[in-house]
Every structure is written in C-alpha cells, then in structure tokens.
Amino acid sequence: MKNTDIKSRIENNIYSLISSTCSQRIDDKSRALHIAIIKKHYNATDVTVDYFRKRLDMDLVIDDTFYDPNTINTYIPTFKANFYYLDLQDFLKSCIERDDRSIAFYASLLRSLNFLDEHHKLLKTA
C-alpha cells in the first residue's frame, strides 16, 4: 500500500512538473528534465530539442551489448532520428513509464534537479 502511494506521488510530481515546465519559458533545468525523460524512454544519446520548430533530434542506441560501463566506449551503434511533435507536454507525458525501474529513475531525477523542493514550495504558497 505504502509503495503504491510513493509510486503515485512520484508519477504525479513528474506529470505536474512536465506541465509546469512546458507552460513557462524553458530554462536549463526544464531543458535537462525534458532531455532526461526522452533519453530514458527512447534509449537515446545526444538529444536536442528545438522548441521553436517543435523537433527532436537524437541518436537512438541500436544495440546495448556493445556498452561496457567499465571501459571507455568508443563505438556504440546508433541510429539518427528526427521527430516532430505537436504538443511537447503531451509528448513528454506519453514518454513516462510506470515500471519500478522507471519510477526509481524519475525519483532520482526529481531529487537531482531539486524540482521536488521547488515544487513543494509552490504548492504551499498557492
């Protein structure tokens, strides 16, 4: 029961942060959040978001077997992709996965970007 509450709180926080970061001027923290969500969902590297043209440019990792965390990876097979999105908020929300590993990633992402503290301050003042 408690584990489900934590998962739903993290999921709700990430959804509300996506909404708030898409409805305001995009700053560095917002951009970092957007890119991290896209990288996680698509298993991508080198993600670039063009907010004006509504385009995503990224390298999708084709085969993870070449990746070794103990060595310097000079070659990982990737595929260049260029996406168009209609609504950034809807697109990012569709990238959110609900499995345990993804929820843990989102929790650490929220903590590392200090979004939780800022978001709770905003909720208390509202």
MMTF fields as JSON, N, C-alpha, C and O atoms, coordinates in Angstrom:
{
  "mmtfVersion": "1.0.0",
  "mmtfProducer": "UNKNOWN",
  "numBonds": 503,
  "numAtoms": 504,
  "numGroups": 126,
  "numChains": 1,
  "numModels": 1,
  "chainsPerModel": [1],
  "groupsPerChain": [126],
  "chainIdList": ["A"],
  "bondAtomList": [4, 2, 8, 6, 12, 10, 16, 14, 20, 18, 24, 22, 28, 26, 32, 30, 36, 34, 40, 38, 44, 42, 48, 46, 52, 50, 56, 54, 60, 58, 64, 62, 68, 66, 72, 70, 76, 74, 80, 78, 84, 82, 88, 86, 92, 90, 96, 94, 100, 98, 104, 102, 108, 106, 112, 110, 116, 114, 120, 118, 124, 122, 128, 126, 132, 130, 136, 134, 140, 138, 144, 142, 148, 146, 152, 150, 156, 154, 160, 158, 164, 162, 168, 166, 172, 170, 176, 174, 180, 178, 184, 182, 188, 186, 192, 190, 196, 194, 200, 198, 204, 202, 208, 206, 212, 210, 216, 214, 220, 218, 224, 222, 228, 226, 232, 230, 236, 234, 240, 238, 244, 242, 248, 246, 252, 250, 256, 254, 260, 258, 264, 262, 268, 266, 272, 270, 276, 274, 280, 278, 284, 282, 288, 286, 292, 290, 296, 294, 300, 298, 304, 302, 308, 306, 312, 310, 316, 314, 320, 318, 324, 322, 328, 326, 332, 330, 336, 334, 340, 338, 344, 342, 348, 346, 352, 350, 356, 354, 360, 358, 364, 362, 368, 366, 372, 370, 376, 374, 380, 378, 384, 382, 388, 386, 392, 390, 396, 394, 400, 398, 404, 402, 408, 406, 412, 410, 416, 414, 420, 418, 424, 422, 428, 426, 432, 430, 436, 434, 440, 438, 444, 442, 448, 446, 452, 450, 456, 454, 460, 458, 464, 462, 468, 466, 472, 470, 476, 474, 480, 478, 484, 482, 488, 486, 492, 490, 496, 494, 500, 498],
  "bondOrderList": [1, 1, 1, 1, 1, 1, 1, 1, 1, 1, 1, 1, 1, 1, 1, 1, 1, 1, 1, 1, 1, 1, 1, 1, 1, 1, 1, 1, 1, 1, 1, 1, 1, 1, 1, 1, 1, 1, 1, 1, 1, 1, 1, 1, 1, 1, 1, 1, 1, 1, 1, 1, 1, 1, 1, 1, 1, 1, 1, 1, 1, 1, 1, 1, 1, 1, 1, 1, 1, 1, 1, 1, 1, 1, 1, 1, 1, 1, 1, 1, 1, 1, 1, 1, 1, 1, 1, 1, 1, 1, 1, 1, 1, 1, 1, 1, 1, 1, 1, 1, 1, 1, 1, 1, 1, 1, 1, 1, 1, 1, 1, 1, 1, 1, 1, 1, 1, 1, 1, 1, 1, 1, 1, 1, 1],
  "groupList": [{"groupName": "MET", "atomNameList": ["N", "CA", "C", "O"], "elementList": ["N", "C", "C", "O"], "formalChargeList": [0, 0, 0, 0], "bondAtomList": [1, 0, 2, 1, 3, 2], "bondOrderList": [1, 1, 2], "singleLetterCode": "M", "chemCompType": "L-PEPTIDE LINKING"}, {"groupName": "LYS", "atomNameList": ["N", "CA", "C", "O"], "elementList": ["N", "C", "C", "O"], "formalChargeList": [0, 0, 0, 0], "bondAtomList": [1, 0, 2, 1, 3, 2], "bondOrderList": [1, 1, 2], "singleLetterCode": "K", "chemCompType": "L-PEPTIDE LINKING"}, {"groupName": "ASN", "atomNameList": ["N", "CA", "C", "O"], "elementList": ["N", "C", "C", "O"], "formalChargeList": [0, 0, 0, 0], "bondAtomList": [1, 0, 2, 1, 3, 2], "bondOrderList": [1, 1, 2], "singleLetterCode": "N", "chemCompType": "L-PEPTIDE LINKING"}, {"groupName": "THR", "atomNameList": ["N", "CA", "C", "O"], "elementList": ["N", "C", "C", "O"], "formalChargeList": [0, 0, 0, 0], "bondAtomList": [1, 0, 2, 1, 3, 2], "bondOrderList": [1, 1, 2], "singleLetterCode": "T", "chemCompType": "L-PEPTIDE LINKING"}, {"groupName": "ASP", "atomNameList": ["N", "CA", "C", "O"], "elementList": ["N", "C", "C", "O"], "formalChargeList": [0, 0, 0, 0], "bondAtomList": [1, 0, 2, 1, 3, 2], "bondOrderList": [1, 1, 2], "singleLetterCode": "D", "chemCompType": "L-PEPTIDE LINKING"}, {"groupName": "ILE", "atomNameList": ["N", "CA", "C", "O"], "elementList": ["N", "C", "C", "O"], "formalChargeList": [0, 0, 0, 0], "bondAtomList": [1, 0, 2, 1, 3, 2], "bondOrderList": [1, 1, 2], "singleLetterCode": "I", "chemCompType": "L-PEPTIDE LINKING"}, {"groupName": "SER", "atomNameList": ["N", "CA", "C", "O"], "elementList": ["N", "C", "C", "O"], "formalChargeList": [0, 0, 0, 0], "bondAtomList": [1, 0, 2, 1, 3, 2], "bondOrderList": [1, 1, 2], "singleLetterCode": "S", "chemCompType": "L-PEPTIDE LINKING"}, {"groupName": "ARG", "atomNameList": ["N", "CA", "C", "O"], "elementList": ["N", "C", "C", "O"], "formalChargeList": [0, 0, 0, 0], "bondAtomList": [1, 0, 2, 1, 3, 2], "bondOrderList": [1, 1, 2], "singleLetterCode": "R", "chemCompType": "L-PEPTIDE LINKING"}, {"groupName": "GLU", "atomNameList": ["N", "CA", "C", "O"], "elementList": ["N", "C", "C", "O"], "formalChargeList": [0, 0, 0, 0], "bondAtomList": [1, 0, 2, 1, 3, 2], "bondOrderList": [1, 1, 2], "singleLetterCode": "E", "chemCompType": "L-PEPTIDE LINKING"}, {"groupName": "TYR", "atomNameList": ["N", "CA", "C", "O"], "elementList": ["N", "C", "C", "O"], "formalChargeList": [0, 0, 0, 0], "bondAtomList": [1, 0, 2, 1, 3, 2], "bondOrderList": [1, 1, 2], "singleLetterCode": "Y", "chemCompType": "L-PEPTIDE LINKING"}, {"groupName": "LEU", "atomNameList": ["N", "CA", "C", "O"], "elementList": ["N", "C", "C", "O"], "formalChargeList": [0, 0, 0, 0], "bondAtomList": [1, 0, 2, 1, 3, 2], "bondOrderList": [1, 1, 2], "singleLetterCode": "L", "chemCompType": "L-PEPTIDE LINKING"}, {"groupName": "CYS", "atomNameList": ["N", "CA", "C", "O"], "elementList": ["N", "C", "C", "O"], "formalChargeList": [0, 0, 0, 0], "bondAtomList": [1, 0, 2, 1, 3, 2], "bondOrderList": [1, 1, 2], "singleLetterCode": "C", "chemCompType": "L-PEPTIDE LINKING"}, {"groupName": "GLN", "atomNameList": ["N", "CA", "C", "O"], "elementList": ["N", "C", "C", "O"], "formalChargeList": [0, 0, 0, 0], "bondAtomList": [1, 0, 2, 1, 3, 2], "bondOrderList": [1, 1, 2], "singleLetterCode": "Q", "chemCompType": "L-PEPTIDE LINKING"}, {"groupName": "ALA", "atomNameList": ["N", "CA", "C", "O"], "elementList": ["N", "C", "C", "O"], "formalChargeList": [0, 0, 0, 0], "bondAtomList": [1, 0, 2, 1, 3, 2], "bondOrderList": [1, 1, 2], "singleLetterCode": "A", "chemCompType": "L-PEPTIDE LINKING"}, {"groupName": "HIS", "atomNameList": ["N", "CA", "C", "O"], "elementList": ["N", "C", "C", "O"], "formalChargeList": [0, 0, 0, 0], "bondAtomList": [1, 0, 2, 1, 3, 2], "bondOrderList": [1, 1, 2], "singleLetterCode": "H", "chemCompType": "L-PEPTIDE LINKING"}, {"groupName": "VAL", "atomNameList": ["N", "CA", "C", "O"], "elementList": ["N", "C", "C", "O"], "formalChargeList": [0, 0, 0, 0], "bondAtomList": [1, 0, 2, 1, 3, 2], "bondOrderList": [1, 1, 2], "singleLetterCode": "V", "chemCompType": "L-PEPTIDE LINKING"}, {"groupName": "PHE", "atomNameList": ["N", "CA", "C", "O"], "elementList": ["N", "C", "C", "O"], "formalChargeList": [0, 0, 0, 0], "bondAtomList": [1, 0, 2, 1, 3, 2], "bondOrderList": [1, 1, 2], "singleLetterCode": "F", "chemCompType": "L-PEPTIDE LINKING"}, {"groupName": "PRO", "atomNameList": ["N", "CA", "C", "O"], "elementList": ["N", "C", "C", "O"], "formalChargeList": [0, 0, 0, 0], "bondAtomList": [1, 0, 2, 1, 3, 2], "bondOrderList": [1, 1, 2], "singleLetterCode": "P", "chemCompType": "L-PEPTIDE LINKING"}],
  "groupTypeList": [0, 1, 2, 3, 4, 5, 1, 6, 7, 5, 8, 2, 2, 5, 9, 6, 10, 5, 6, 6, 3, 11, 6, 12, 7, 5, 4, 4, 1, 6, 7, 13, 10, 14, 5, 13, 5, 5, 1, 1, 14, 9, 2, 13, 3, 4, 15, 3, 15, 4, 9, 16, 7, 1, 7, 10, 4, 0, 4, 10, 15, 5, 4, 4, 3, 16, 9, 4, 17, 2, 3, 5, 2, 3, 9, 5, 17, 3, 16, 1, 13, 2, 16, 9, 9, 10, 4, 10, 12, 4, 16, 10, 1, 6, 11, 5, 8, 7, 4, 4, 7, 6, 5, 13, 16, 9, 13, 6, 10, 10, 7, 6, 10, 2, 16, 10, 4, 8, 14, 14, 1, 10, 10, 1, 3, 13],
  "groupIdList": [1, 2, 3, 4, 5, 6, 7, 8, 9, 10, 11, 12, 13, 14, 15, 16, 17, 18, 19, 20, 21, 22, 23, 24, 25, 26, 27, 28, 29, 30, 31, 32, 33, 34, 35, 36, 37, 38, 39, 40, 41, 42, 43, 44, 45, 46, 47, 48, 49, 50, 51, 52, 53, 54, 55, 56, 57, 58, 59, 60, 61, 62, 63, 64, 65, 66, 67, 68, 69, 70, 71, 72, 73, 74, 75, 76, 77, 78, 79, 80, 81, 82, 83, 84, 85, 86, 87, 88, 89, 90, 91, 92, 93, 94, 95, 96, 97, 98, 99, 100, 101, 102, 103, 104, 105, 106, 107, 108, 109, 110, 111, 112, 113, 114, 115, 116, 117, 118, 119, 120, 121, 122, 123, 124, 125, 126],
  "secStructList": [7, 2, 2, 2, 2, 2, 2, 2, 2, 2, 2, 2, 2, 2, 2, 2, 2, 2, 2, 2, 2, 2, 1, 1, 7, 7, 7, 2, 2, 2, 2, 2, 2, 2, 2, 2, 2, 2, 2, 2, 2, 2, 6, 3, 3, 3, 3, 3, 3, 3, 6, 6, 6, 6, 3, 3, 3, 3, 3, 3, 3, 1, 7, 4, 4, 4, 7, 7, 6, 6, 1, 7, 7, 7, 7, 7, 7, 3, 3, 3, 3, 3, 3, 3, 7, 1, 7, 2, 2, 2, 2, 2, 2, 2, 6, 7, 7, 7, 1, 2, 2, 2, 2, 2, 2, 2, 2, 2, 2, 2, 2, 2, 6, 6, 2, 2, 2, 2, 2, 2, 2, 2, 2, 2, 2, 7],
  "xCoordList": [0.82, 0.0, 0.871, 0.668, 1.846, 2.703, 3.556, 3.779, 4.036, 4.844, 4.043, 4.576, 2.77, 1.907, 1.693, 1.65, 1.559, 1.401, 2.633, 2.514, 3.802, 5.043, 5.146, 5.499, 4.839, 4.882, 3.932, 4.298, 2.714, 1.743, 2.145, 1.897, 2.765, 3.238, 4.355, 4.369, 5.29, 6.385, 5.823, 6.225, 4.896, 4.288, 3.526, 3.635, 2.768, 2.036, 2.985, 2.737, 4.08, 5.07, 5.694, 5.863, 6.038, 6.678, 5.689, 6.073, 4.419, 3.403, 3.182, 3.088, 3.101, 2.877, 4.095, 3.958, 5.284, 6.481, 6.569, 6.996, 6.173, 6.137, 5.182, 5.501, 4.003, 3.023, 3.568, 3.426, 4.192, 4.683, 5.888, 6.021, 6.765, 7.937, 7.592, 8.329, 6.483, 6.085, 5.26, 5.142, 4.688, 3.823, 4.555, 3.958, 5.821, 6.602, 7.785, 7.977, 8.563, 9.785, 10.734, 10.917, 11.329, 12.189, 13.553, 14.274, 13.893, 15.206, 16.071, 15.652, 17.266, 18.197, 17.681, 17.857, 17.04, 16.502, 15.37, 15.277, 14.519, 13.416, 13.954, 13.499, 14.919, 15.531, 16.182, 16.051, 16.876, 17.515, 16.477, 16.688, 15.366, 14.287, 13.727, 13.564, 13.431, 12.864, 13.812, 13.389, 15.076, 16.054, 16.228, 16.34, 16.253, 16.407, 15.227, 15.42, 14.015, 12.831, 12.9, 12.6, 13.289, 13.376, 14.476, 14.279, 15.637, 16.738, 16.331, 16.641, 15.639, 15.214, 14.235, 14.378, 13.256, 12.201, 12.712, 12.367, 13.523, 13.982, 15.345, 15.816, 15.99, 17.348, 18.235, 18.887, 18.227, 18.881, 20.094, 20.24, 20.945, 22.084, 22.01, 21.329, 22.69, 22.799, 21.429, 21.186, 20.553, 19.213, 19.24, 19.797, 18.637, 18.487, 17.011, 16.366, 16.479, 15.085, 15.068, 15.637, 14.414, 14.219, 12.797, 11.847, 12.652, 11.33, 10.598, 9.368, 11.319, 10.688, 10.083, 8.949, 10.84, 10.359, 9.614, 9.089, 9.566, 8.898, 9.513, 8.808, 10.838, 11.575, 12.472, 12.975, 12.656, 13.603, 14.623, 14.265, 15.881, 16.955, 17.739, 18.199, 17.895, 18.581, 19.213, 18.87, 20.145, 20.759, 20.19, 20.383, 19.486, 18.903, 19.906, 20.472, 20.126, 21.058, 20.395, 19.3, 21.081, 20.529, 20.807, 19.929, 22.031, 22.435, 23.202, 24.294, 22.631, 23.263, 24.399, 25.136, 24.561, 25.578, 26.995, 27.925, 27.169, 28.484, 28.876, 30.047, 27.898, 28.159, 28.785, 28.282, 29.893, 30.556, 30.863, 31.668, 30.228, 30.442, 31.85, 32.226, 32.631, 33.978, 35.049, 36.202, 34.701, 35.67, 35.139, 33.964, 36.017, 35.614, 34.995, 35.627, 33.755, 33.017, 33.255, 32.728, 34.055, 34.338, 33.358, 33.249, 32.644, 31.686, 30.437, 30.499, 29.334, 28.021, 27.161, 27.004, 26.598, 25.797, 24.53, 23.726, 24.372, 23.209, 22.536, 23.11, 21.314, 20.511, 20.047, 19.453, 20.31, 19.922, 18.418, 17.891, 17.73, 16.283, 15.929, 16.568, 14.906, 14.42, 12.899, 12.243, 12.337, 10.894, 10.276, 10.915, 9.021, 8.201, 7.132, 6.529, 6.894, 5.83, 4.836, 5.209, 3.581, 2.555, 2.493, 2.44, 2.5, 2.402, 3.46, 3.409, 4.402, 5.515, 5.03, 5.528, 4.082, 3.578, 2.976, 3.29, 2.123, 1.531, 2.593, 2.537, 3.555, 4.619, 5.437, 5.697, 5.843, 6.653, 5.867, 6.42, 4.598, 3.769, 3.618, 3.517, 3.602, 3.497, 4.794, 4.797, 5.88, 7.177, 7.341, 8.271, 6.459, 6.581, 6.181, 5.091, 7.087, 6.841, 6.55, 7.037, 5.758, 5.281, 5.875, 5.388, 6.906, 7.526, 8.412, 8.737, 8.796, 9.547, 10.876, 11.257, 11.566, 12.871, 12.733, 13.546, 11.708, 11.482, 11.071, 11.524, 10.217, 9.791, 10.999, 11.104, 11.904, 13.124, 13.972, 14.551, 14.048, 14.789, 14.177, 14.898, 12.843, 12.176, 12.367, 12.522, 12.356, 12.584, 13.987, 14.168, 14.968, 16.337, 16.496, 17.258, 15.791, 15.83, 15.236, 15.809, 14.108, 13.487, 14.394, 14.53, 15.005, 15.906, 17.143, 17.568, 17.724, 18.964, 18.758, 19.662, 17.6, 17.326, 16.684, 16.371, 16.49, 15.886, 14.506, 14.088, 13.8, 12.463, 11.471, 10.516, 11.681, 10.735, 10.63, 9.523, 11.754, 11.738, 11.046, 10.224, 11.376, 10.773, 9.282, 8.49, 8.898, 7.501, 6.686, 5.578, 7.223, 6.517, 6.382, 5.373, 7.382, 7.276, 6.162, 5.418, 6.043, 4.992, 3.623, 2.692, 3.474, 2.191, 1.777, 0.596, 2.754, 2.453, 2.015, 1.198, 2.553, 2.205, 0.907, 0.28, 0.492, -0.744, -1.987, -3.1],
  "yCoordList": [-1.189, 0.0, 1.263, 2.167, 1.312, 2.483, 2.65, 3.77, 1.528, 1.561, 2.134, 2.891, 1.775, 2.287, 3.787, 4.515, 4.252, 5.685, 6.464, 7.54, 5.93, 6.593, 6.641, 7.673, 5.524, 5.491, 6.52, 7.246, 6.581, 7.522, 8.968, 9.844, 9.238, 10.592, 11.002, 12.128, 10.091, 10.392, 10.618, 11.552, 9.764, 9.906, 11.229, 11.924, 11.574, 12.844, 14.03, 15.016, 13.942, 15.026, 15.202, 16.33, 14.11, 14.223, 14.789, 15.595, 14.372, 14.918, 16.416, 17.193, 16.807, 18.235, 19.072, 20.213, 18.502, 19.239, 19.366, 20.399, 18.33, 18.43, 19.542, 20.361, 19.568, 20.606, 22.001, 22.911, 22.16, 23.493, 23.909, 25.086, 22.97, 23.349, 23.591, 24.282, 23.034, 23.263, 24.533, 25.062, 25.027, 26.197, 27.503, 28.577, 27.42, 28.614, 28.706, 27.844, 29.748, 29.895, 28.757, 28.46, 28.13, 26.97, 27.438, 28.161, 27.01, 27.316, 26.053, 25.027, 26.131, 24.999, 23.769, 22.647, 23.966, 22.828, 22.153, 20.926, 22.949, 22.389, 21.6, 20.492, 22.181, 21.513, 20.197, 19.186, 20.204, 18.987, 17.919, 16.738, 18.328, 17.386, 16.781, 15.563, 17.596, 17.114, 16.132, 15.071, 16.484, 15.621, 14.308, 13.254, 14.353, 13.118, 12.166, 10.957, 12.707, 11.871, 11.231, 10.048, 11.998, 11.479, 10.43, 9.385, 10.705, 9.729, 8.416, 7.343, 8.5, 7.289, 6.479, 5.263, 7.145, 6.449, 5.821, 4.683, 6.549, 6.086, 5.415, 4.963, 5.338, 4.807, 5.553, 4.957, 6.863, 7.735, 8.427, 8.539, 8.881, 9.709, 10.99, 11.042, 11.996, 13.257, 13.781, 13.94, 14.044, 14.554, 16.07, 16.729, 16.615, 18.053, 18.352, 17.724, 19.317, 19.712, 21.109, 22.047, 21.236, 22.535, 22.974, 22.579, 23.784, 24.186, 25.075, 25.056, 25.844, 26.754, 25.992, 26.258, 25.044, 24.27, 22.995, 22.292, 22.697, 21.506, 20.225, 19.344, 20.14, 18.992, 18.406, 19.112, 17.095, 16.369, 15.722, 15.066, 15.898, 15.263, 14.421, 14.934, 13.121, 12.248, 11.069, 10.732, 10.453, 9.213, 8.089, 8.063, 7.158, 6.022, 4.881, 4.508, 4.33, 3.217, 1.961, 1.582, 1.324, 0.139, -1.122, -1.969, -1.249, -2.48, -2.153, -1.588, -2.509, -2.233, -3.18, -2.927, -4.248, -5.238, -4.688, -5.215, -3.639, -3.036, -2.146, -1.798, -1.776, -0.873, -1.626, -2.662, -1.082, -1.643, -0.491, 0.38, -0.472, 0.653, 0.717, 1.733, -0.343, -0.371, 0.128, 0.286, 0.375, 0.854, 2.113, 2.459, 2.772, 3.92, 3.375, 2.628, 3.764, 3.255, 4.162, 5.272, 3.672, 4.469, 4.171, 4.939, 3.055, 2.725, 2.097, 1.04, 2.755, 2.205, 2.459, 3.608, 1.404, 1.592, 2.403, 2.045, 3.49, 4.354, 4.611, 4.388, 5.08, 5.43, 6.869, 7.198, 7.725, 9.134, 9.251, 8.731, 9.932, 10.106, 11.578, 12.304, 11.995, 13.362, 13.293, 12.87, 13.714, 13.632, 15.011, 16.007, 15.042, 16.245, 15.96, 14.886, 16.909, 16.734, 17.88, 19.001, 17.593, 18.629, 19.419, 20.649, 18.697, 19.317, 18.688, 17.49, 19.477, 18.965, 18.319, 17.262, 18.928, 18.389, 17.0, 16.085, 16.833, 15.518, 14.504, 13.342, 14.948, 14.058, 13.556, 12.358, 14.469, 14.075, 13.183, 12.238, 13.473, 12.632, 11.23, 10.259, 11.119, 9.789, 9.001, 7.78, 9.675, 9.009, 8.437, 7.67, 8.796, 8.337, 6.873, 6.482, 6.071, 4.646, 4.386, 5.112, 3.353, 3.132, 1.91, 1.506, 1.322, 0.175, 0.654, 1.838, -0.266, 0.089, 0.765, 1.733, 0.267, 0.833, 2.277, 3.137, 2.531, 3.88, 4.837, 5.981, 4.374, 5.213, 5.594, 6.733, 4.651, 4.948, 5.981, 6.871, 5.865, 6.842, 8.231, 9.212, 8.318, 9.62, 10.221, 11.435, 9.388, 9.882, 10.47, 11.542, 9.767, 10.291, 11.53, 12.438, 11.567, 12.743, 13.954, 15.043, 13.764, 14.859, 15.346, 16.55, 14.426, 14.779, 15.499, 16.497, 15.002, 15.595, 16.991, 17.824, 17.246, 18.567, 19.511, 20.658, 19.013, 19.802, 20.324, 21.375, 19.597, 20.016, 19.766, 20.526, 18.713, 18.407, 19.552, 19.949, 20.092, 21.174, 22.411, 23.028, 22.772, 23.946, 23.746, 24.664, 22.538, 22.258, 22.307, 22.842, 21.76, 21.782, 23.21, 23.543, 24.055, 25.457, 26.15, 26.949, 25.847, 26.438, 25.989, 26.794, 24.708, 24.201, 24.818, 25.076, 25.052, 25.621, 27.079, 27.539, 27.818, 29.221, 29.398, 30.454, 28.382, 28.507, 28.339, 28.416],
  "zCoordList": [0.0, 0.0, 0.0, -0.81, 0.922, 1.02, -0.235, -0.694, -0.791, -2.002, -3.171, -3.983, -3.254, -4.311, -4.149, -5.141, -2.914, -2.666, -3.103, -3.689, -2.825, -3.223, -4.745, -5.315, -5.399, -6.862, -7.462, -8.386, -6.935, -7.495, -7.213, -8.043, -6.052, -5.767, -6.715, -7.213, -6.967, -7.898, -9.295, -9.989, -9.703, -11.026, -11.133, -12.143, -10.115, -10.118, -10.135, -10.83, -9.368, -9.37, -10.737, -11.201, -11.385, -12.7, -13.726, -14.574, -13.652, -14.557, -14.323, -15.273, -13.062, -12.791, -13.171, -13.613, -12.998, -13.414, -14.923, -15.438, -15.627, -17.089, -17.494, -18.356, -16.867, -17.183, -16.898, -17.714, -15.733, -15.374, -16.219, -16.554, -16.57, -17.369, -18.827, -19.53, -19.291, -20.683, -20.842, -21.948, -19.746, -19.84, -19.558, -19.635, -19.238, -18.943, -19.897, -20.755, -19.736, -20.527, -20.151, -18.97, -21.149, -20.923, -20.411, -21.099, -19.185, -18.623, -18.661, -19.196, -18.097, -18.156, -17.421, -17.897, -16.254, -15.515, -16.28, -16.307, -16.894, -17.684, -18.869, -19.155, -19.542, -20.692, -20.257, -20.946, -19.128, -18.619, -18.28, -18.554, -17.69, -17.378, -18.652, -18.733, -19.638, -20.898, -21.581, -22.04, -21.645, -22.316, -21.568, -22.194, -20.246, -19.46, -19.679, -19.801, -19.73, -19.963, -21.347, -21.501, -22.335, -23.706, -23.818, -24.439, -23.217, -23.255, -22.611, -23.127, -21.489, -20.779, -21.623, -21.749, -22.192, -22.933, -24.225, -24.543, -24.963, -26.272, -26.251, -27.295, -25.1, -25.002, -26.009, -26.866, -25.867, -26.838, -26.237, -25.02, -27.122, -26.75, -27.563, -28.587, -27.121, -27.854, -28.307, -29.504, -27.361, -27.652, -27.714, -26.837, -28.754, -28.91, -29.138, -29.977, -28.383, -28.53, -29.134, -28.575, -30.274, -30.908, -30.573, -31.249, -29.539, -29.048, -30.04, -30.091, -30.819, -31.771, -32.949, -33.346, -33.507, -34.66, -34.269, -35.132, -32.961, -32.424, -32.985, -33.478, -32.9, -33.423, -32.342, -31.468, -32.428, -31.581, -32.484, -33.463, -32.168, -32.916, -31.917, -30.897, -32.207, -31.261, -31.967, -33.101, -31.265, -31.717, -30.865, -29.649, -31.507, -30.802, -30.761, -31.789, -29.579, -29.424, -29.984, -29.567, -30.937, -31.59, -30.798, -30.641, -30.296, -29.628, -28.36, -28.419, -27.204, -25.915, -25.576, -24.623, -26.314, -25.957, -26.103, -25.493, -26.901, -27.078, -25.907, -25.753, -25.079, -23.963, -22.792, -22.357, -22.295, -21.131, -20.174, -20.503, -18.982, -18.074, -17.493, -16.908, -17.641, -17.078, -18.039, -17.639, -19.279, -20.261, -20.949, -20.829, -21.655, -22.466, -23.746, -24.492, -23.98, -25.135, -26.338, -26.412, -27.27, -28.461, -29.585, -30.541, -29.471, -30.522, -29.906, -29.279, -30.094, -29.769, -30.996, -31.408, -31.594, -32.809, -32.524, -31.663, -33.259, -33.086, -34.425, -35.49, -34.334, -35.497, -35.312, -34.285, -36.285, -36.205, -36.431, -37.414, -35.523, -35.64, -35.465, -34.703, -36.184, -36.117, -36.04, -36.992, -34.897, -34.668, -34.669, -34.332, -35.057, -34.941, -33.889, -33.894, -32.992, -32.002, -32.132, -32.479, -31.852, -31.9, -30.604, -30.613, -29.487, -28.173, -27.274, -26.998, -26.825, -26.024, -24.737, -24.35, -24.083, -22.826, -23.014, -22.254, -24.006, -24.272, -24.68, -24.278, -25.476, -25.903, -24.715, -24.6, -23.832, -22.677, -21.721, -21.159, -21.535, -20.663, -21.235, -20.484, -22.554, -23.167, -23.023, -23.184, -22.725, -22.528, -21.124, -20.879, -20.206, -18.82, -18.733, -19.15, -18.184, -17.999, -16.531, -15.664, -16.24, -14.879, -14.187, -13.131, -14.755, -14.101, -12.946, -12.857, -12.071, -10.866, -11.18, -10.52, -12.166, -12.52, -13.021, -12.683, -13.819, -14.335, -13.221, -13.186, -12.314, -11.197, -10.339, -9.886, -10.117, -9.357, -10.099, -9.477, -11.42, -12.219, -12.074, -11.894, -12.153, -12.048, -10.659, -10.527, -9.629, -8.267, -8.141, -7.565, -8.678, -8.604, -9.482, -9.147, -10.584, -11.457, -10.747, -10.782, -10.115, -9.37, -8.253, -8.036, -7.555, -6.456, -6.975, -6.393, -8.062, -8.564, -9.142, -9.088, -9.683, -10.243, -9.236, -9.555, -8.009, -6.928, -7.289, -6.803, -8.138, -8.507, -7.378, -7.219, -6.592, -5.522, -4.536, -4.172, -4.097, -3.127, -3.69, -3.012, -4.927, -5.542, -5.747, -5.533, -6.164, -6.431, -5.133, -5.12, -4.052, -2.779, -2.255, -1.633, -2.496, -2.096, -2.863, -2.295, -4.153, -4.966, -4.499, -4.462, -4.139, -3.683, -2.346, -2.117, -1.465, -0.157, -0.268, 0.529, -1.252, -1.396, -2.157, -2.072, -2.899, -3.706, -2.863, -3.383]
}
